[in-house]
Amino acid sequence: MQRWNGWGNENIEMPLTSSAEVLLKELVGETGPGPEYSLENALSGIPESRIKTLHPSISIDPEDRFDHAHGQSLPDWVNIRWGTLKQFPDGVAFPTSEQEINDVLQLAFREKMMVIPYGGGTSVVGHLSVPESDLPVLSLSLERFNRLTNINPCNMLATFNAGVRGPDLEAQLATHGYTLGHYPQSFELSTLGGWIVTRSSGQQSRYYGRIEDLFAGGDLITPKGKMHFSPFPASAAGPDLRHLLMGSEGRMGVVTNATVRIKKTPEADDVCGFFFPSWDAGAEALRELANSGLSISMARLSNPAETATNMAIAGHKNQIDYLKRYLRLRGLFDNTWCMTLIGFTGSKKTVSFTKHETNTIIRKFKGISIGKSMGNTWKKNRFLAPYLRNTLWKRGYAVDTLETAVTWENVRPAMAAIENSIAQALEPRAEKVHVFSHLSHIYSTGSSIYTTYLFRLADSPEQTMDWWQTIKTAASMEIVNSGGTISHQHGVGMDHRIFLPAEKGGLGIDLMKKAWKYLDPDQKMNPGKLTE
Ligand SMILES: Cc1cc2nc3c(=O)[nH]c(=O)nc-3n(C[C@H](O)[C@H](O)[C@H](O)COP(=O)(O)OP(=O)(O)OC[C@H]3O[C@@H](n4cnc5c(N)ncnc54)[C@H](O)[C@@H]3O)c2cc1C
């Protein structure tokens, strides 16, 4: 069963190791348990539904309405755990066919409801927040519309209903010997439709591609009618309208079916561990790797702070002590070493060649190979790290992440500026923030920067939100000032909206607004998200 007030399956716990607890106390400070609110109380605060005409697929059950009133952003968590969530959809539709999706939408538009498409609810930037409105709000969940409807090995294409979640999608392809290979860390719960409209990126995007590369075509129901995007291999017939849809965050309508580019299940899929003596050496090595033409599937370089934190979280004291002794013997220093994971995916022959050539580049930058065991552990736990959010909250800590992508020459100054802004943000409140980063998606021209930060929960939801907003604004301004995009993978939602004009420009924002307005003249589709 899914947790009603946190991340993931309620039977899965990620304990905090004693070494991580010591580190947190030292770097952030001691704290008591975080607040908890009961489900009973949460449900008792939900007002009556304002929906007058119900479709059989619409539920007005308070628990369904609560579950679809939020995503997984830190403000969402504060509201859920403190009982301060104020806005709820008036109903949740669970259609099981495209016809039903269409019927529900027509009913919603006739009855002047606002509609928020809902995939897996894993948004971390306020995509699903329910607006304060005199009109009823309907959440349209795709959760029961999740089948593989066609697989075409000749064309290497497969078509799914858009509500399919990561594990179901991969399981259905695996029975035919294929894979999509799209593995965001939220894989367990997020859906194909959500990935498309938020321009998601999976952990092995260097081999499989981002969702922009994987989404070949599909169907969209807009308030003005249905649009079909043909899965051409390539096309020069004017602007590619899939790119307007990808990133549209529910503003254009509901994606019902999506055709994706599949690959054969790879023969080999290894992740190997390396350590670099310094951040500069690691970043230069990754830049060279990104431009080497080598077919690596992933490169993830942790900075020294993240390396130290990961070692503390890992526990296994004897193994970590042994690793540290080995690294010191090889001439690396504790406070500068940088842990790196590199993925090798494809045929056995390509993987073997790629590993060999990669090792040559790594050695050039004084990197040290530590083999596959760290990579195997990462593979085993790759979707478990978010469960730590549950544990940390119980201990009284808030954890959040933010991310950007910048060109190579900006990677180092941007990361330093973002981290400094976060580390110093709460100094006037006499609070400490622990911050660390990694590079996770590398391109020939630059890299994403993924930053995690932890701070103590305040005594009230208002103060916690104030602290979070202070950090978020300071870091977002540094992202913009460093020439970075406000999001490499999480999207815009409500939380990044004010920073979007800096990269799209006034004309760009107007163009998008006109597009939404043309397809949705009454502005009923997920209003306020991405643009006003
Ligand atoms: C722990 C955690 C780890 C994450 N890791 C990653 C990561 O590695 N990479 C990454 O890219 N993102 C990541 N995310 C962010 C999030 O998972 C992605 O944005 C994901 O694509 C959202 O998909 P979803 O199905 O959950 O969509 P939802 O959260 O349900 O919705 C997101 C937006 O999409 C719209 N939408 C959903 N389905 C449809 C549809 N069928 N038609 C039209 N609009 C629709 C919604 O209206 C909303 O605006 C992570 C989030 C969490 C909580």
The ligand as a MOL file (V3000), in Angstrom:
LIG
                    3D

  0  0  0     0  0            999 V3000
M  V30 BEGIN CTAB
M  V30 COUNTS 53 58 0 0 0
M  V30 BEGIN ATOM
M  V30 1 C 11.5800 10.9040 -5.1780 0
M  V30 2 C 11.4490 11.5500 -6.5190 0
M  V30 3 C 12.4430 11.3420 -7.4610 0
M  V30 4 C 12.3250 11.9490 -8.7280 0
M  V30 5 N 13.2880 11.6900 -9.6670 0
M  V30 6 C 13.1630 12.1970 -10.9190 0
M  V30 7 C 14.1170 11.8850 -11.9310 0
M  V30 8 O 15.0740 11.1410 -11.7090 0
M  V30 9 N 13.9200 12.4230 -13.1680 0
M  V30 10 C 12.8500 13.2100 -13.4510 0
M  V30 11 O 12.7000 13.6320 -14.6000 0
M  V30 12 N 11.9470 13.5360 -12.5040 0
M  V30 13 C 12.0590 13.0350 -11.2590 0
M  V30 14 N 11.1270 13.3460 -10.2940 0
M  V30 15 C 10.0080 14.2420 -10.6200 0
M  V30 16 C 8.7520 13.5210 -11.1450 0
M  V30 17 O 8.8020 12.1500 -10.8590 0
M  V30 18 C 8.6100 13.7400 -12.6460 0
M  V30 19 O 8.2900 15.0900 -12.8920 0
M  V30 20 C 7.5690 12.8360 -13.3200 0
M  V30 21 O 7.7160 12.9620 -14.7090 0
M  V30 22 C 6.1290 13.1390 -12.9240 0
M  V30 23 O 5.3230 12.0830 -13.4070 0
M  V30 24 P 3.9220 11.7140 -12.7190 0
M  V30 25 O 3.3200 10.6400 -13.5350 0
M  V30 26 O 4.1230 11.4180 -11.2970 0
M  V30 27 O 3.1290 13.0570 -12.9300 0
M  V30 28 P 2.2990 13.8990 -11.8650 0
M  V30 29 O 3.1820 14.2840 -10.7450 0
M  V30 30 O 1.0470 13.1960 -11.5400 0
M  V30 31 O 1.9580 15.1860 -12.7390 0
M  V30 32 C 2.9630 16.0510 -13.1660 0
M  V30 33 C 2.3710 17.0000 -14.2180 0
M  V30 34 O 2.0140 16.2560 -15.3660 0
M  V30 35 C 0.6320 16.4210 -15.6900 0
M  V30 36 N 0.1760 15.1310 -16.2300 0
M  V30 37 C 0.3720 13.8990 -15.7070 0
M  V30 38 N -0.1300 12.9730 -16.5360 0
M  V30 39 C -0.6480 13.6240 -17.5990 0
M  V30 40 C -1.3060 13.2100 -18.7900 0
M  V30 41 N -1.5210 11.9250 -19.0800 0
M  V30 42 N -1.7160 14.1620 -19.6620 0
M  V30 43 C -1.5010 15.4710 -19.4120 0
M  V30 44 N -0.8880 15.9150 -18.2980 0
M  V30 45 C -0.4590 14.9930 -17.4030 0
M  V30 46 C -0.0180 16.8650 -14.3980 0
M  V30 47 O -1.1680 17.6320 -14.6210 0
M  V30 48 C 1.0920 17.6960 -13.7800 0
M  V30 49 O 1.0890 18.9880 -14.3260 0
M  V30 50 C 11.2200 12.7650 -9.0230 0
M  V30 51 C 10.2270 12.9560 -8.0540 0
M  V30 52 C 10.3390 12.3570 -6.8140 0
M  V30 53 C 9.2660 12.5520 -5.7990 0
M  V30 END ATOM
M  V30 BEGIN BOND
M  V30 1 1 1 2
M  V30 2 1 2 3
M  V30 3 2 2 52
M  V30 4 2 3 4
M  V30 5 1 4 5
M  V30 6 1 4 50
M  V30 7 2 5 6
M  V30 8 1 6 7
M  V30 9 1 6 13
M  V30 10 2 7 8
M  V30 11 1 7 9
M  V30 12 1 9 10
M  V30 13 2 10 11
M  V30 14 1 10 12
M  V30 15 2 12 13
M  V30 16 1 13 14
M  V30 17 1 14 15
M  V30 18 1 14 50
M  V30 19 1 15 16
M  V30 20 1 16 17
M  V30 21 1 16 18
M  V30 22 1 18 19
M  V30 23 1 18 20
M  V30 24 1 20 21
M  V30 25 1 20 22
M  V30 26 1 22 23
M  V30 27 1 23 24
M  V30 28 2 24 25
M  V30 29 1 24 26
M  V30 30 1 24 27
M  V30 31 1 27 28
M  V30 32 2 28 29
M  V30 33 1 28 30
M  V30 34 1 28 31
M  V30 35 1 31 32
M  V30 36 1 32 33
M  V30 37 1 33 34
M  V30 38 1 33 48
M  V30 39 1 34 35
M  V30 40 1 35 36
M  V30 41 1 35 46
M  V30 42 1 36 37
M  V30 43 1 36 45
M  V30 44 2 37 38
M  V30 45 1 38 39
M  V30 46 1 39 40
M  V30 47 2 39 45
M  V30 48 1 40 41
M  V30 49 2 40 42
M  V30 50 1 42 43
M  V30 51 2 43 44
M  V30 52 1 44 45
M  V30 53 1 46 47
M  V30 54 1 46 48
M  V30 55 1 48 49
M  V30 56 2 50 51
M  V30 57 1 51 52
M  V30 58 1 52 53
M  V30 END BOND
M  V30 END CTAB
M  END
